[in-house]
Amino acid sequence: MQDFDEFVTVRSAALLRFAYLLTGDRHLAEDLTQEALVRAHRRWHAITGDEGPEPYVRRAVLRQYLSWRRRRASTERPVADPPDGAPPGSSPDALADRVVDADEMWTALNALPRSQRAVVVLRYYEDLPDAEIARLLGCAQATVRVHAFHALHKLRSALTPVPLRRGEP
């Protein structure tokens, strides 16, 4: 069995990325990851299975996220200064467009209910099948599909430009 310190050293960055995708906030992601690791440490001797401890800790992060009671006091999103130079072969306008697109995506993801966002992250980031997502969330596979359907509908609606009406410039 893997030592807890070794597990944290090797897998904490991946766990933090997973939590960040769920929350969209680095500080909340760090809090979720830390809380899940604290809980895993308490039960480390009992965590067994063929898959190792990572699925257990990922489920703990997911459960912490779904039951998280603390919310951001503000909906403001701080944006870091743009880099000094654009990547080779891209124009400043292309870089600005990518930043705008990414901001729109994060805004749309943040607008989703927690269960829908969890399904989107588990399905498209973790690449899990509906059966596994249902097991992790403690619901039916049909519920997972409904959450995914509604989440994708909301994301498409939020990210699709509204067509102009006749006579509008």
C-alpha positions, 0 to 999 in steps of 0.5 A, spaced: 500 500 500 502 506 498 504 511 503 500 517 505 505 522 504 507 519 497 500 519 495 499 526 496 506 528 493 505 524 487 497 525 486 495 532 489 496 536 483 491 532 479 486 532 485 487 540 485 486 540 478 479 536 478 477 540 484 478 546 480 474 544 474 468 543 479 469 549 483 472 554 478 476 557 484 483 556 485 482 557 493 475 553 494 479 548 490 485 548 495 480 547 500 476 542 497 482 538 496 485 539 503 479 537 506 478 531 502 486 529 504 485 530 511 479 525 511 483 520 507 488 521 512 484 519 518 482 513 514 488 511 510 489 504 513 482 502 511 482 505 504 483 498 500 481 496 493 484 494 486 484 501 484 488 504 490 486 510 494 485 515 488 478 513 487 476 514 494 480 521 494 476 523 488 470 521 491 471 525 497 473 531 493 466 530 489 462 529 495 465 535 499 464 539 492 456 537 492 455 539 499 459 545 500 456 550 504 460 556 503 459 560 497 463 566 494 461 573 497 462 576 490 460 574 483 466 578 481 471 574 477 479 577 478 482 576 471 490 576 471 494 581 467 495 578 460 502 576 458 507 580 455 507 577 448 502 573 444 504 566 442 508 565 436 504 565 430 498 568 433 495 575 433 494 579 439 486 579 437 486 571 437 489 571 444 484 576 446 478 572 443 481 566 447 481 569 453 474 572 452 472 565 450 475 562 456 471 567 460 465 565 457 466 558 458 467 559 466 461 564 467 457 559 463 460 553 468 459 557 474 452 558 472 450 551 472 447 547 479 452 543 482 450 536 480 450 538 473 457 541 473 459 535 477 456 531 471 459 535 466 466 534 469 466 527 471 463 525 463 468 530 459 474 531 464 474 524 467 471 521 461 467 516 466 461 512 463 454 514 466 454 508 470 460 510 474 458 517 475 451 515 477 455 510 482 459 516 485 453 521 485 449 516 488 443 516 483 440 513 477 444 513 470 437 516 467 438 522 472 446 523 470 443 523 463 438 528 465 443 532 468 448 532 462 442 534 457 440 540 461 447 542 463 449 542 455 443 545 453 444 551 458 452 551 456 450 551 448 445 557 450 450 561 454 455 560 449 451 560 442 451 567 439 444 570 439 442 571 431 441 578 429 434 580 427 432 584 421 434 591 420 439 590 426 447 592 424 
